[in-house]
């Protein structure tokens, strides 16, 4: 994530030549996809507590991530 933030910062400053900008953008896309995959995996492991009619915890169910 830190590397992705550094890439965004460098591109936003605009003081990088075109070839370097393209290379940074491509690396940023790879890092973005990797971070999204990690997040999706983490979300799949998170569960929510299900309450019964009386408000007490009844169990757990997968978290809806959409």
N, C-alpha and C positions, 0 to 999 in steps of 0.2 A: 504494500500500500504506500509505503514511504517513497519508493522509487516512482510509482505512478504520480504521486503528488509533485515530486521533483520535475518530472517530465512536463506535467501541466504547467507548472510555474515557468519553466524554461520557454515553453511555447508561447505562453501569455506575454512574456517580456518582449518577444519578437526580435531578439538580437542574435538569433541562430540562423546560419545560412540555410538555404533551401534543402540541400542534400541532408544535412544534419536534422532539419525539421521533419523531413519525411521519415528518416530512420527512427527518430524519437516517437513520432506518431505511430509507426508500425509497432514499436516496442510497447507503447502505451496501450494499444489495442489488445496485444497478447496479455498484458498484465490485467487489464480490465476483465477480459474473459476468465482469467484464472481467479480473480477476486469474486466474480459472480458465481463461479462454480463452487467455491468455498462457502459462500453465503448460502447458496441453495442447499448444499449438503448440511450445513448447520441448521437451517430452518427445518429440514426434514427430520432432524433428531429432537426438535423441541416439541414438548407436549403441553397441552393445556389441562387444567384441572376441571373436571366436570362436577357440577353441583347437583345434588338430589333435590327433590321437591321441598324438603325442609331447609335447604340452604347448606347442608353439610356436604363435605367432599365425598363424592361417590366413586371416583376413579379418575383415570386420565384418558385423553383422546388425542390423536394427532392434531397439530396446530394447522389451521387453514392459512396458507401463505399467499393466497391470491388477492 
